[in-house]
Amino acid sequence: MDRMISLLCPACQGALASRDSDWNCASCGRSFGSDSGIPLLFFPNEWDASKGDVTDAIKCFYEETPFPNYEETDSVWRLKEKAEKGVFARLLDEQIPADASVLEAGCGTAQLSNFLGIRAARTVFGTDICLNSLKLGQDFRLRNNLDNVRLIQMNLFRPVFPPASFDAVICNGVLHHTSDPFLGFRTLAGLVKPGGVIVIGLYNTWGRLTTDFRRWIFRLTGSRFQKLDPRIRKDPTNALRKRTWFLDQYKNPHESKHTMGEVQGWFEKTGIDFLSGIPKAVAFESFSGDEKLFEAHSRGSRLDHALVQLGLIFSGGREGGFFVMIGRRRAA
């Protein structure tokens, strides 16, 4: 497999050339540096002021609070053990081809990127706007010789990759912290090869209600009674993990919420065929430990979606009312 994916200037989409630790654009003349081996290719949005942009606020928030942290995850073996406890990460690793090109957009500290990169034949890129988060992932990557993983500081609205570069694009828990989630999705969908897959994780409009209720209580009580949160109640002794989870869930400066039908609509508008979801899009169908993520499943009806999302009010509180949808880009 050819591991070379050329990088483009985030300002003008011209070709970037690397020289020493800098990246230079022959088209517009801009130069971009690097830090700890991480190319600093973030370029701000150039939107009309009336649109509003929360990028800087989110960037500052996660620079101060990288999430998730690598505490107690100091080796490939420990990372693998931790990731495989979650069914989703294990299934991704098992079902994304071992020689695939993968982009994780909004990778945070790159735990998933590094985990997927344990299979040495894969080419994995992890991108994020927050340098502090990327540095944690870069330190782990270098210590464990994950040479097929590459981390880049990038604005997902200003991608530095050519169209149709990746077999799989993953964006989990990111778009709902942007000013325009659909525009972000459409931008990422353009990076998927025809026949490739895209994996999107978002806060659900219904499933997030329990989190919203707890947030209201914490606001009234000065963040007391944190054990109302199931994750904190389950692991109250790990202060760092508890703090980062609490801040991410309850103090984030911006979030939006979405429905299954809405995201399936995004798929239709961008030439993506729906494959599967977590939870499943059909009521009363349970998600199994050997689920085929990249095989076509039923889209479900409006009634199915209503019942599934109603269930998230009661079960989704453990994961912050989160849901995942997976699709395949139609062949050209």
C-alpha positions in Angstrom: 0.0 0.0 0.0 1.2 3.5 -0.9 1.3 5.4 2.4 2.0 8.7 0.9 -0.9 11.1 1.1 0.1 14.5 -0.1 -0.7 17.5 2.2 -2.4 20.7 0.9 -2.2 24.2 2.1 -5.2 24.9 4.4 -5.4 28.4 3.0 -5.4 27.9 -0.7 -5.3 24.1 -1.3 -1.9 24.4 -3.0 0.7 21.6 -2.6 2.7 21.8 0.6 6.4 20.9 0.5 8.3 20.0 3.7 11.7 21.6 4.4 13.3 20.9 7.8 10.5 21.5 10.2 8.5 23.8 8.0 5.7 23.3 5.5 5.8 25.7 2.6 3.1 26.4 -0.1 4.4 27.1 -3.6 1.0 28.6 -4.6 0.3 31.3 -2.0 3.8 31.5 -0.3 2.5 30.8 3.2 4.8 28.9 5.6 3.6 26.6 8.4 5.8 25.4 11.3 5.7 22.3 13.4 5.9 21.5 17.1 7.1 18.1 18.5 7.0 16.7 15.0 3.4 17.8 14.6 2.7 19.9 11.5 0.9 23.1 12.6 -1.6 23.4 9.7 -4.5 25.0 11.5 -6.0 27.8 9.5 -9.0 29.8 10.7 -12.5 29.8 9.1 -13.1 32.8 6.9 -16.8 33.0 7.5 -19.1 36.0 7.4 -19.3 37.5 10.9 -23.1 37.0 11.0 -22.5 33.2 10.9 -20.7 33.0 14.2 -17.8 30.8 14.9 -17.1 28.9 18.1 -13.8 27.4 17.0 -11.6 29.6 19.2 -13.7 29.0 22.3 -13.6 25.2 21.8 -9.9 25.3 21.0 -9.1 27.1 24.2 -11.3 24.8 26.2 -9.6 21.6 25.1 -6.1 23.1 25.2 -6.7 23.5 28.9 -8.5 20.2 29.3 -7.1 17.5 26.9 -9.6 14.7 26.6 -9.2 11.8 27.1 -6.0 11.6 29.0 -3.4 8.9 28.8 -3.3 8.3 32.5 -2.6 4.5 33.2 -2.2 4.0 29.4 1.6 4.0 29.0 2.1 1.2 26.4 0.6 -0.3 23.3 -0.5 -3.3 25.3 -2.4 -1.2 27.9 -3.9 1.0 25.2 -5.1 -2.1 23.3 -6.5 -3.6 26.5 -8.4 -0.4 27.3 -9.7 0.1 23.8 -10.9 -3.5 23.5 -13.0 -3.2 26.6 -15.3 -1.0 24.5 -17.1 -2.9 21.8 -17.1 0.0 19.3 -13.3 0.4 19.2 -12.7 -3.3 18.9 -15.2 -3.7 16.1 -13.6 -0.8 14.2 -10.2 -2.4 14.5 -11.5 -5.8 13.4 -13.5 -4.6 10.5 -11.5 -1.7 9.0 -9.1 -3.5 6.6 -5.6 -3.9 8.0 -4.1 -2.0 5.0 -6.7 0.8 5.0 -6.0 4.6 5.0 -7.8 6.1 7.9 -8.5 9.7 9.1 -9.7 10.4 12.6 -10.9 14.1 12.4 -11.0 15.6 15.9 -8.9 12.9 17.4 -8.2 14.7 20.7 -5.3 12.9 22.3 -5.4 10.4 19.5 -6.1 7.3 21.6 -8.3 5.8 18.9 -5.8 6.8 16.1 -2.9 5.2 18.0 -5.0 2.1 18.7 -6.0 1.6 15.1 -2.3 2.2 14.1 -1.2 -0.8 16.1 -1.9 -2.7 12.9 1.3 -1.7 11.1 0.0 -2.0 7.6 -2.6 0.8 8.1 -2.0 4.4 7.4 -3.6 6.5 10.1 -3.9 10.3 10.3 -5.2 11.9 13.4 -6.1 15.6 13.3 -7.3 18.1 15.9 -7.3 21.8 16.5 -5.7 21.5 20.0 -2.0 21.2 20.1 -1.8 20.1 23.8 -4.0 17.1 23.1 -2.0 16.2 20.0 1.2 16.4 22.0 -0.1 13.7 24.4 -0.9 11.4 21.5 2.4 12.2 19.8 4.4 11.4 22.9 2.6 8.0 23.1 3.1 7.3 19.4 6.8 8.0 19.5 7.5 6.0 22.6 5.7 3.0 21.1 7.1 3.3 17.6 3.8 3.7 15.8 5.4 4.9 12.7 2.3 4.5 10.5 0.4 7.1 12.6 0.7 10.7 11.8 -0.8 13.6 13.9 -1.6 17.0 12.4 -3.0 20.2 13.9 -5.9 21.0 11.5 -9.2 22.8 11.3 -11.7 20.2 9.9 -13.4 23.0 7.9 -10.0 23.6 6.2 -8.7 20.1 5.5 -5.2 19.6 4.3 -5.9 16.4 2.3 -6.9 15.9 -1.3 -10.5 14.8 -2.0 -11.2 11.1 -1.8 -8.0 10.3 0.2 -9.2 7.8 2.8 -10.8 4.4 3.0 -12.3 5.3 6.3 -13.1 8.7 8.0 -14.0 8.8 11.7 -15.3 11.8 13.4 -16.6 10.9 16.9 -17.9 13.4 19.3 -16.7 16.4 17.4 -19.2 18.0 15.0 -21.6 18.9 17.8 -18.9 21.2 19.1 -18.7 23.2 15.9 -20.7 26.1 14.5 -22.0 24.2 11.5 -22.1 20.4 12.0 -23.6 19.7 8.5 -20.9 21.7 6.8 -18.3 19.9 8.8 -19.9 16.5 7.8 -20.0 17.5 4.1 -16.4 18.6 4.2 -15.3 15.2 5.8 -17.5 13.2 3.4 -15.5 14.7 0.5 -12.4 13.1 1.9 -13.8 9.5 1.7 -12.9 7.4 -1.3 -15.8 6.1 -3.4 -16.8 2.9 -1.7 -15.1 4.0 1.5 -16.9 4.5 4.9 -17.6 7.4 7.2 -18.3 7.0 10.9 -20.0 9.9 12.8 -20.7 10.2 16.5 -23.0 13.0 17.8 -25.1 14.0 20.8 -28.7 12.9 20.4 -31.5 15.4 20.9 -33.5 13.0 23.1 -30.6 11.1 24.7 -29.0 14.3 25.9 -32.0 15.3 28.0 -30.7 13.5 31.1 -27.3 15.2 30.8 -29.1 18.6 30.3 -31.0 17.9 33.6 -27.8 17.1 35.5 -26.2 20.2 34.0 -29.0 22.3 35.4 -28.6 20.8 38.9 -24.8 21.3 38.8 -25.4 25.0 37.8 -27.8 25.5 40.7 -25.6 23.8 43.2 -22.1 25.0 42.2 -21.2 21.6 40.7 -22.1 19.6 43.7 -23.6 16.1 43.6 -21.4 15.0 40.8 -22.1 11.4 41.6 -25.4 11.9 39.8 -23.3 11.2 36.7 -23.1 7.5 36.1 -19.4 7.5 35.0 -18.3 9.6 38.0 -20.3 7.4 40.3 -18.7 4.3 38.8 -15.1 5.6 39.2 -15.1 8.2 41.9 -11.5 7.8 43.0 -9.7 8.7 39.7 -9.6 12.5 40.1 -8.1 13.3 36.7 -10.5 11.1 34.7 -13.5 12.4 36.8 -12.5 16.0 36.2 -11.9 15.7 32.4 -15.2 13.9 32.0 -17.1 16.4 34.1 -15.7 19.4 32.2 -16.3 17.8 28.8 -19.9 16.9 29.5 -21.1 19.8 31.7 -18.8 22.8 31.1 -18.2 22.7 27.4 -18.7 26.2 25.8 -20.8 24.9 22.9 -22.7 21.8 21.8 -25.6 21.0 19.5 -27.9 18.0 19.4 -29.1 15.9 16.5 -31.5 13.1 15.6 -31.2 9.9 13.6 -33.4 11.1 10.8 -31.5 14.4 10.6 -28.1 12.5 10.1 -29.6 10.1 7.6 -30.7 13.2 5.7 -27.1 14.4 5.8 -26.1 11.1 4.2 -28.6 11.5 1.4 -27.4 15.0 0.6 -23.8 14.0 0.3 -24.0 10.7 -1.6 -23.6 8.5 1.5 -25.6 5.3 1.8 -26.6 4.5 5.4 -25.1 1.2 6.7 -25.6 0.9 10.4 -25.9 2.8 13.7 -25.3 2.5 17.4 -27.9 2.1 18.8 -29.5 0.3 15.8 -32.0 2.4 13.8 -34.8 -0.2 14.2 -36.7 -0.4 17.5 -36.1 -3.5 19.7 -33.1 -4.7 17.6 -30.2 -5.0 20.0 -26.6 -4.2 19.1 -24.4 -7.3 19.4 -20.7 -7.8 20.2 -20.1 -9.2 16.7 -22.1 -6.6 14.8 -21.1 -6.0 11.2 -20.6 -2.2 11.1 -20.0 -1.9 7.4 -22.8 -4.1 6.1 -26.2 -2.5 5.1 -28.9 -2.6 7.8 -32.4 -1.2 7.8 -32.7 2.6 8.0 -35.7 2.3 10.3 -38.9 4.3 10.1 -39.8 7.5 11.9 -41.6 5.4 14.5 -38.5 3.2 15.0 -36.3 6.3 15.4 -38.7 7.8 18.0 -38.7 4.6 20.0 -35.0 4.1 19.9 -34.3 7.7 20.9 -36.9 7.5 23.6 -34.8 4.6 25.0 -31.7 6.8 24.9 -33.3 9.0 27.5 -33.0 6.2 30.0 -29.9 4.3 28.7 -27.9 7.0 27.0 -27.1 8.9 30.1 -24.1 6.6 30.8 -22.5 7.8 27.6 -23.8 11.4 27.5 -26.7 10.6 25.1 -24.3 9.7 22.3 -25.2 7.9 19.0 -23.2 6.8 16.0 -24.1 6.5 12.4 -22.1 4.8 9.7 -22.3 5.1 5.9 -20.6 4.3 2.6 -19.8 6.8 -0.1 -21.4 5.8 -3.3 -19.1 4.7 -6.1 -18.5 7.3 -8.8 
